[in-house]
């Protein structure tokens, strides 16, 4: 079974789709180029770019935080001091992203824990209701049996003896 990755484009021939071959490597069905190792996927056009690329080789979209800063600040970003400061900020931004991601995961875990707790409480309440229903049903059945027995006993007592 082949999985077709439709958002990615071939870096060699810009074919519109890539496929996983039998070894699990992305290959281009048109030119046969294999994509081995890590690659960056452009969020704008889907083009596969080398891991070291800072901008998409196809559309020029920035792929890294530093490239985004450089694009945003234009010629001022060509200053080595500015680039060094941007690299320092990039590490901070990446750390912020990691922290935010961890916080989101912690919130999801807490939500899941609360959901599981609520499910357990609902299950316990349902078990109590089921037991109460069983007791009520057994009681009603017992009363019915007693009424039937009393009726039979009364009928037997009314029979004329021979």
C-alpha positions as YAML, in Angstrom:
chain: A
units: angstrom
residues:
- id: 1
  name: UNK
  ca: [0.00, 0.00, 0.00]
- id: 2
  name: UNK
  ca: [1.51, 3.31, -1.05]
- id: 3
  name: UNK
  ca: [0.95, 6.47, 0.92]
- id: 4
  name: UNK
  ca: [0.87, 9.58, -1.25]
- id: 5
  name: UNK
  ca: [2.01, 12.81, 0.36]
- id: 6
  name: UNK
  ca: [0.20, 15.43, -1.66]
- id: 7
  name: UNK
  ca: [1.39, 18.63, 0.07]
- id: 8
  name: UNK
  ca: [5.06, 18.04, -0.56]
- id: 9
  name: UNK
  ca: [6.75, 18.85, -3.83]
- id: 10
  name: UNK
  ca: [9.88, 17.23, -5.21]
- id: 11
  name: UNK
  ca: [12.97, 19.40, -4.70]
- id: 12
  name: UNK
  ca: [14.44, 18.21, -8.01]
- id: 13
  name: UNK
  ca: [11.57, 18.40, -10.50]
- id: 14
  name: UNK
  ca: [8.84, 20.12, -8.42]
- id: 15
  name: UNK
  ca: [6.43, 17.25, -9.03]
- id: 16
  name: UNK
  ca: [3.22, 17.76, -7.05]
- id: 17
  name: UNK
  ca: [3.44, 14.63, -4.90]
- id: 18
  name: UNK
  ca: [5.89, 12.26, -3.27]
- id: 19
  name: UNK
  ca: [5.39, 8.62, -2.30]
- id: 20
  name: UNK
  ca: [6.92, 6.37, 0.33]
- id: 21
  name: UNK
  ca: [8.76, 3.48, -1.30]
- id: 22
  name: UNK
  ca: [9.01, -0.03, 0.17]
- id: 23
  name: UNK
  ca: [11.92, 1.04, 2.41]
- id: 24
  name: UNK
  ca: [9.86, 3.93, 3.78]
- id: 25
  name: UNK
  ca: [11.86, 6.61, 1.97]
- id: 26
  name: UNK
  ca: [10.09, 9.49, 0.27]
- id: 27
  name: UNK
  ca: [10.64, 9.31, -3.47]
- id: 28
  name: UNK
  ca: [9.39, 11.25, -6.45]
- id: 29
  name: UNK
  ca: [7.30, 9.06, -8.77]
- id: 30
  name: UNK
  ca: [8.23, 11.28, -11.73]
- id: 31
  name: UNK
  ca: [12.01, 11.70, -11.53]
- id: 32
  name: UNK
  ca: [12.93, 9.09, -8.90]
- id: 33
  name: UNK
  ca: [14.63, 11.51, -6.51]
- id: 34
  name: UNK
  ca: [14.85, 10.10, -2.99]
- id: 35
  name: UNK
  ca: [14.43, 12.34, 0.01]
- id: 36
  name: UNK
  ca: [16.80, 10.93, 2.60]
- id: 37
  name: UNK
  ca: [17.38, 12.53, 5.97]
- id: 38
  name: UNK
  ca: [15.57, 15.42, 7.53]
- id: 39
  name: UNK
  ca: [14.11, 18.09, 5.33]
- id: 40
  name: UNK
  ca: [12.15, 21.24, 6.00]
- id: 41
  name: UNK
  ca: [8.74, 21.55, 4.45]
- id: 42
  name: UNK
  ca: [7.69, 25.03, 3.41]
- id: 43
  name: UNK
  ca: [4.39, 25.90, 5.04]
- id: 44
  name: UNK
  ca: [3.51, 28.22, 2.16]
- id: 45
  name: UNK
  ca: [4.10, 26.03, -0.90]
- id: 46
  name: UNK
  ca: [4.88, 22.55, 0.45]
- id: 47
  name: UNK
  ca: [8.31, 22.41, -1.18]
- id: 48
  name: UNK
  ca: [10.91, 20.18, 0.49]
- id: 49
  name: UNK
  ca: [14.02, 22.12, 1.39]
- id: 50
  name: UNK
  ca: [17.37, 20.99, 2.77]
- id: 51
  name: UNK
  ca: [17.59, 20.98, 6.54]
- id: 52
  name: UNK
  ca: [20.06, 23.88, 6.56]
- id: 53
  name: UNK
  ca: [17.95, 26.18, 4.33]
- id: 54
  name: UNK
  ca: [16.72, 29.37, 5.94]
- id: 55
  name: UNK
  ca: [14.33, 30.23, 3.11]
- id: 56
  name: UNK
  ca: [12.26, 28.06, 0.80]
- id: 57
  name: UNK
  ca: [14.17, 27.41, -2.39]
- id: 58
  name: UNK
  ca: [10.90, 27.50, -4.32]
- id: 59
  name: UNK
  ca: [8.96, 30.52, -3.03]
- id: 60
  name: UNK
  ca: [11.41, 32.31, -0.71]
- id: 61
  name: UNK
  ca: [9.25, 31.90, 2.41]
- id: 62
  name: UNK
  ca: [11.41, 32.07, 5.58]
- id: 63
  name: UNK
  ca: [11.84, 28.63, 7.15]
- id: 64
  name: UNK
  ca: [13.68, 29.57, 10.33]
- id: 65
  name: UNK
  ca: [13.12, 32.11, 13.05]
- id: 66
  name: UNK
  ca: [16.27, 33.97, 12.03]
- id: 67
  name: UNK
  ca: [15.14, 34.13, 8.41]
- id: 68
  name: UNK
  ca: [11.81, 35.56, 9.53]
- id: 69
  name: UNK
  ca: [13.58, 38.23, 11.59]
- id: 70
  name: UNK
  ca: [15.88, 39.10, 8.68]
- id: 71
  name: UNK
  ca: [12.92, 39.33, 6.31]
- id: 72
  name: UNK
  ca: [11.00, 41.50, 8.76]
- id: 73
  name: UNK
  ca: [13.88, 43.93, 9.36]
- id: 74
  name: UNK
  ca: [15.27, 44.18, 5.82]
- id: 75
  name: UNK
  ca: [18.70, 45.82, 5.36]
- id: 76
  name: UNK
  ca: [19.19, 46.42, 9.08]
- id: 77
  name: UNK
  ca: [19.31, 42.66, 9.46]
- id: 78
  name: UNK
  ca: [22.44, 42.41, 7.32]
- id: 79
  name: UNK
  ca: [24.49, 43.95, 10.14]
- id: 80
  name: UNK
  ca: [26.50, 41.18, 11.90]
- id: 81
  name: UNK
  ca: [25.63, 42.58, 15.34]
- id: 82
  name: UNK
  ca: [21.94, 42.51, 14.45]
- id: 83
  name: UNK
  ca: [22.24, 38.93, 13.21]
- id: 84
  name: UNK
  ca: [24.00, 37.89, 16.41]
- id: 85
  name: UNK
  ca: [21.27, 39.53, 18.48]
- id: 86
  name: UNK
  ca: [18.64, 37.83, 16.29]
- id: 87
  name: UNK
  ca: [20.30, 34.46, 16.84]
- id: 88
  name: UNK
  ca: [20.17, 35.09, 20.58]
- id: 89
  name: UNK
  ca: [16.51, 36.03, 20.32]
- id: 90
  name: UNK
  ca: [15.84, 32.97, 18.19]
- id: 91
  name: UNK
  ca: [17.06, 30.71, 20.97]
- id: 92
  name: UNK
  ca: [14.78, 32.54, 23.39]
- id: 93
  name: UNK
  ca: [11.85, 32.28, 20.99]
- id: 94
  name: UNK
  ca: [12.48, 28.58, 20.54]
- id: 95
  name: UNK
  ca: [12.65, 28.15, 24.31]
- id: 96
  name: UNK
  ca: [9.36, 30.06, 24.60]
- id: 97
  name: UNK
  ca: [7.82, 27.78, 21.97]
- id: 98
  name: UNK
  ca: [9.01, 24.70, 23.85]
- id: 99
  name: UNK
  ca: [7.67, 26.08, 27.14]
- id: 100
  name: UNK
  ca: [4.33, 26.99, 25.54]
- id: 101
  name: UNK
  ca: [4.11, 23.55, 24.00]
- id: 102
  name: UNK
  ca: [4.79, 21.91, 27.36]
- id: 103
  name: UNK
  ca: [2.16, 24.11, 29.00]
- id: 104
  name: UNK
  ca: [-0.38, 23.13, 26.34]
- id: 105
  name: UNK
  ca: [0.44, 19.46, 26.87]
- id: 106
  name: UNK
  ca: [0.10, 19.91, 30.64]
- id: 107
  name: UNK
  ca: [-3.31, 21.51, 30.12]
- id: 108
  name: UNK
  ca: [-4.35, 18.64, 27.84]
- id: 109
  name: UNK
  ca: [-3.17, 16.11, 30.41]
- id: 110
  name: UNK
  ca: [-5.09, 17.92, 33.14]
- id: 111
  name: UNK
  ca: [-8.21, 18.04, 30.97]
- id: 112
  name: UNK
  ca: [-7.83, 14.33, 30.27]
- id: 113
  name: UNK
  ca: [-7.34, 13.59, 33.98]
- id: 114
  name: UNK
  ca: [-10.49, 15.57, 34.81]
- id: 115
  name: UNK
  ca: [-12.40, 13.78, 32.06]
- id: 116
  name: UNK
  ca: [-11.31, 10.40, 33.40]
- id: 117
  name: UNK
  ca: [-12.25, 11.44, 36.93]
- id: 118
  name: UNK
  ca: [-15.68, 12.58, 35.76]
- id: 119
  name: UNK
  ca: [-16.16, 9.31, 33.88]
- id: 120
  name: UNK
  ca: [-15.22, 7.32, 36.98]
- id: 121
  name: UNK
  ca: [-17.68, 9.31, 39.09]
- id: 122
  name: UNK
  ca: [-20.44, 8.85, 36.50]
- id: 123
  name: UNK
  ca: [-19.71, 5.12, 36.39]
- id: 124
  name: UNK
  ca: [-19.91, 4.90, 40.19]
- id: 125
  name: UNK
  ca: [-23.22, 6.80, 40.19]
- id: 126
  name: UNK
  ca: [-24.57, 4.45, 37.52]
- id: 127
  name: UNK
  ca: [-23.54, 1.43, 39.58]
- id: 128
  name: UNK
  ca: [-25.41, 2.83, 42.60]
- id: 129
  name: UNK
  ca: [-28.51, 3.42, 40.47]
- id: 130
  name: UNK
  ca: [-28.24, -0.09, 39.02]
- id: 131
  name: UNK
  ca: [-27.99, -1.60, 42.51]
- id: 132
  name: UNK
  ca: [-30.98, 0.42, 43.69]
- id: 133
  name: UNK
  ca: [-32.99, -0.73, 40.68]
- id: 134
  name: UNK
  ca: [-31.99, -4.33, 41.30]
- id: 135
  name: UNK
  ca: [-33.02, -4.09, 44.96]
- id: 136
  name: UNK
  ca: [-36.34, -2.48, 44.04]
- id: 137
  name: UNK
  ca: [-36.99, -5.13, 41.39]
- id: 138
  name: UNK
  ca: [-36.12, -7.96, 43.77]
- id: 139
  name: UNK
  ca: [-38.35, -6.44, 46.44]
- id: 140
  name: UNK
  ca: [-41.25, -6.09, 44.01]
- id: 141
  name: UNK
  ca: [-40.77, -9.66, 42.85]
- id: 142
  name: UNK
  ca: [-40.66, -10.87, 46.46]
- id: 143
  name: UNK
  ca: [-43.88, -9.02, 47.28]
- id: 144
  name: UNK
  ca: [-45.54, -10.46, 44.17]
- id: 145
  name: UNK
  ca: [-44.53, -13.98, 45.17]
- id: 146
  name: UNK
  ca: [-45.89, -13.42, 48.68]
- id: 147
  name: UNK
  ca: [-49.19, -12.09, 47.31]
- id: 148
  name: UNK
  ca: [-49.51, -15.09, 45.00]
- id: 149
  name: UNK
  ca: [-48.75, -17.50, 47.85]
- id: 150
  name: UNK
  ca: [-51.31, -15.81, 50.10]
- id: 151
  name: UNK
  ca: [-53.86, -16.02, 47.31]
- id: 152
  name: UNK
  ca: [-53.15, -19.71, 46.80]
- id: 153
  name: UNK
  ca: [-53.30, -20.38, 50.52]
- id: 154
  name: UNK
  ca: [-56.61, -18.53, 50.79]
- id: 155
  name: UNK
  ca: [-57.97, -20.50, 47.85]
- id: 156
  name: UNK
  ca: [-56.88, -23.76, 49.45]
- id: 157
  name: UNK
  ca: [-58.53, -22.85, 52.73]
- id: 158
  name: UNK
  ca: [-61.84, -22.12, 51.00]
- id: 159
  name: UNK
  ca: [-61.99, -25.48, 49.27]
- id: 160
  name: UNK
  ca: [-64.57, -27.83, 50.78]
- id: 161
  name: UNK
  ca: [-63.02, -30.82, 52.37]
- id: 162
  name: UNK
  ca: [-64.23, -34.25, 51.19]
...
